[in-house]
C-alpha cells in the first residue's frame, strides 16, 4: 500500500491526492463485492414483510423461527451475511494503510490542503480546546466522515430486527469518536470511501426503482 501511495505521488506531487487515487483503485477492485452487497441489502429489504410475519408467528419457538427464516432466505436466494463481507475484505487494507501512515517517514509532515499539513497526524482546524480531543482543534474532516456515514446509512436499505437497526444508528458516532485521533490520511481514505459508497448506493437505488 505504501509503495502504491509513493507511486501515485510521483505523478501528483501530493500524498493526499495519492491516497484518494489509492481509494479509487481499491473501490474498483472491490466493486463486484460491493455491488453484490448492495443487491443483497435490497433483497433483504424486499423480504422484510415476510420476515416480520415469521418473527411474530414463531416468537416463542426459537428453533422453529430459525428454521423458517433460513427457508425464507433460501427461497429468495438471500444471504443475510452478505453485508458483512465487503467490510471484512477491506479490513486488511485499513490496517495496512494505518501502519503505512504511522510508520512511513515519507508521509511525515506531508501536507494535503488547507489546514491538513501532516497526513500522519490527526486533522485539526484551529486550537479550540474540546474535551477528549488531543491535540486541541476541531476535527473537521473526521466530522465530515461521520456525517457521510449518516448519509450512507440513510440510503442503505434497512434489514434485520429493530434492535440491530438501533445498534446501526450508533455506528457513525462510534466511528467518529474512534477516528478523532487517527492520522488524517486514514480519515481521508475512509471519507473518500464513504463518498464513493454513497454514489454507488445512489446508482443501485435508482436502477432498482
N, C-alpha and C positions, 0 to 999 in steps of 0.2 A: 504493500500500500504506500509506503514511504517512497519507494522508487517511482511509483506512478505519479505521486504528487510532485516529486522533483522533475519528472519528465514533462508534465503539463506546465510546470513553472518555467521551463526553458522557452516555452512559446508565449506564455502570458506575462511573465515577469512579476506575477502577483500570486502568492501562495493561497490567498483566499479564493481567487478565481480558479486556481488549480484544484482546490478542494471541491468547488462547485462542479468542475468538469469530471472529477472522480465520482461525485454523487450521480451525475447524469449517466456515466458509464455503468455504475452499479445498478441503477434503475433499469437500464437497457438489458443487462444480464438477467435481472430478476423479473423482467416484465412478464414472461409467461406464468411464473408462480403468482405474482401479484394479480394478474388478470384472473387466474383460477380462483384466487381468494375472493375477489370482488364478485365473481359469478356465484361462488358458494354462499356468500353472505346474502345475495339477492334470493337465492333458492331457499335459504333458511327463513328469510322474511316471508316468502310465499306460503310456507307450510306452518307458520305461526298459529293461525286459527285452529288447524287440526291438532297441533301440538298442545295448545291450551285445553282443548276438549279432552284429550287423553290425560293430561295432568289433573284435570278436575275429576274425571271419572275414576282414576285409579290412585288418587292421592293417599289412600290408606293401605295400598298394596305396592310397596316399593319394587318388589321383584317383577310383578306384572307390568308396572309402569315402565320400568327399564326395557322390558321385552317389547312392549307396544311402541315405545319410542324408537328402538333400533329397527323394528319392522317398518315404521314410517320413514326413517332415513333411507333404508334400503329400497323401499318402494319408489321414492322420489330421487334416488341416487344422490343423496346429500351426505357430505362428510362434516359433522359438527366441529371437527378439529381442524378443518382446512384453514380457518382464520389464524391459527397459531403458527403454521409452518413458515410463512414469509419472515416473521419476526425472529424465529429460531435460526433460520438460514442466514439472516443478516447480523446475528449476534457476534459471530467471529469477526466480521468486518468492523463492527462497532468497537470491539475490544482492541483489534489491531490498530485502528485509527487513533484510539485513545493512547495506546502505547507509543505510537509514532509522534503524536503531538507532545507527549510528556517527555520523551527521551531524545528526540531528534534535535541536534544542535542547529540544523538548518532552519528550523521553524521558530527558534527563539528570537524574539523581537521582530518577527515577520509581520508587517502591517497588512491590513486588508483595505479598509476605507474608513473615513471619519474617525470616530473615537476608538476603533479597534486597531490598536497599534502593535499588539503582540498576540498572535493566534495561539500561543502556548499558555496564555493566561486567561482568567475569566473576563468576560466583557463587562465593562463598567463605563457609564457616562456620568461625568462629574464626580463629586466627592461626598454626596449626601449619605449620611450615616443611617443605615437601615438595620434593624435587629436581625441577627443571624446571617448577615451578608458581609463577608470579609474577603477581599478588601472592600472599603466603602464605595458607594456609587450605585447608580441604577442599572440593573442588568437588562438593558433594553432588548437585546437580541434573544435572551432567554425568555423574556415575557412574550415576545412575538412568537417564539417557538411554542409556548404554552397555548397562546391564542390559536395558532394553526392546528394544534391538536384538538381544540374545542370544535373548530370548523370541520375538521376531518371526521370527528365523532358524530356530529350532527348530520353529515352527509352519508355516513355509513349506515346501511340497513341494520336495525336493531334486532338481535336474536338472543335467545336464551331467556331464562326466567327473570322476573323483576329484580331479584337480589343481585344477579350478575350485572344487570343493566345499571343498577345503582352503584355497584363497585366500579364499573367502567367510567362513570361520571367523575370519579375522583382521580382517574389516571392523569389527566392534564395537570392537575395540581401537584400530584406526586412527582411527575417527571420535571415540572418546573422547579420545584424545591431541590430535587436531586441534581439538576443541571446548573444550578446557580453558581457553583464553584468549580464547574468543569471548564476545561480550556475552550476559549471562544471558537476555535477551529472546529471542535467537536459539535458545539451548538450550531454552528453554521451548517455543518453536514446534516444534522438532524432536522433543522428548519427547512433546508432545501429539499430534503427527502419528503417532508410533510407536504410542502407546497406541490411537489410533483404527484404525490399520492392523492391530494385534493383534485388536481387536474384529471388524473386517471379515473377517480371515482365519479367525477362530473360527467366524463365521457361515457362511463359504464351506465350511469343512471339515465342519461339521455338515450342511449342505444336500446335500453330495455323498456323505455316508455312507449 
